[in-house]
């Protein structure tokens, strides 16, 4: 299961469409863990503030509320983010490359 952090937001510091302190942009980070492996992604998501039907005052907004807004706004992109996290974890479990230090590199090879 992924853990969403949507606690950093941008809001209008003036009246906007009949409301005060309207959140219009969210800075999000999502992390997924699978045993010893973890993957993350981050971004920003603009929110549609033109026709606010269920306004929540800024002081009442929680991470859970904002996560729901972000997931809704992401739409089909949400599944791409989830797939990317799964791919990152799979690449950590089964790496296709290795890194070595060139000093005495031949002793580091598993041949």
N, C-alpha and C positions, 0 to 999 in steps of 0.2 A: 504494500500500500504506500502511496506517495504522501509526503508531508508538505503542505502548502503554507508559505509565509507570505501574506499580503498585508503586512502591517505598515508599510510605507506608502503614503498616498499623497497626491496633489489635490488641493481643493481651491475653489474660488473664495477669495477673502472679501467678496462683495455679493450682493443679491444676484442670484442667477435663476431665471424662470420661476420667480416667486418663492425661492428658498434661500437660506443663508448657509454658507460653508458647504457647498455642493462638491463632492468628490468627483473629479473628472478623469483622473489617471491613477493607475495602480502600478507600483513597482513590486513584482512578484518573484519568488524563488520557490522551486519545487525540488524536493529531494526524495529519492527512493533508495531503500536499503534491501539487500538480499544477503543475509549472512554477514560475511566480512567485507562485502562489496557495497559501494554506494555510488550513486550518480545524481547529478543535479543539472538544473536548467534555470535560467532566469530571463526576465524581460520586463517590458512595460506593456500595459494594456489600457487603451483609452476606453472610457465608458460613455455611452450615449446619455446625455443629460438634457435632451430636448423635451421629452414628454415623461417626466418623472411621475409615476403613479403611486408608488409606495415609498415616499421619502423617509429616510432614516436620519435623524439629527446626528451630526458628527460625534457628539459625546456618547451616543448609543451604538455607534458602529463597532463591530467586533471583527476579528480576523475571519471568523466563520462566515459572517455576512459578506465580507469583501471577497472571500474565496468563491462563494456562490456567484457573485457578480462577474468575477473574472472568468470563471469556467463558462458561464453563459455567453459572455462577450467573445470568448475564444472560439466558440462554435466547433467547427470541424478541425481546427488547429489543435484542439485539446488531445485528440487521438494521436496526432503527430508528435506531440510532446511526450505522451506516454510511451509511444514506440521508441522514441529517441532514448529515453531513460532505460528501457529494456535493452536496447542495442549497446548502450554504454556499459551496462553491467555485464552483458555477454562478452564484450570485448575485454573486460577486465578478467573475467573467468578464463577465457581462452584467447590470450593475446596472439596476434599474428606477427608481432615484431618483438625484438629484444634490444636492450641497451647495455653496452659494456664500456669499460674504461680501457683505453688503448694501452696503458702501461701493463705489460705482461698479459695482454689480451688473450693469448692462447691458453693460459692457465684457467681463464674464466669460462672457456667454452665447455659445454657438456657433450663432448664427443666420445 
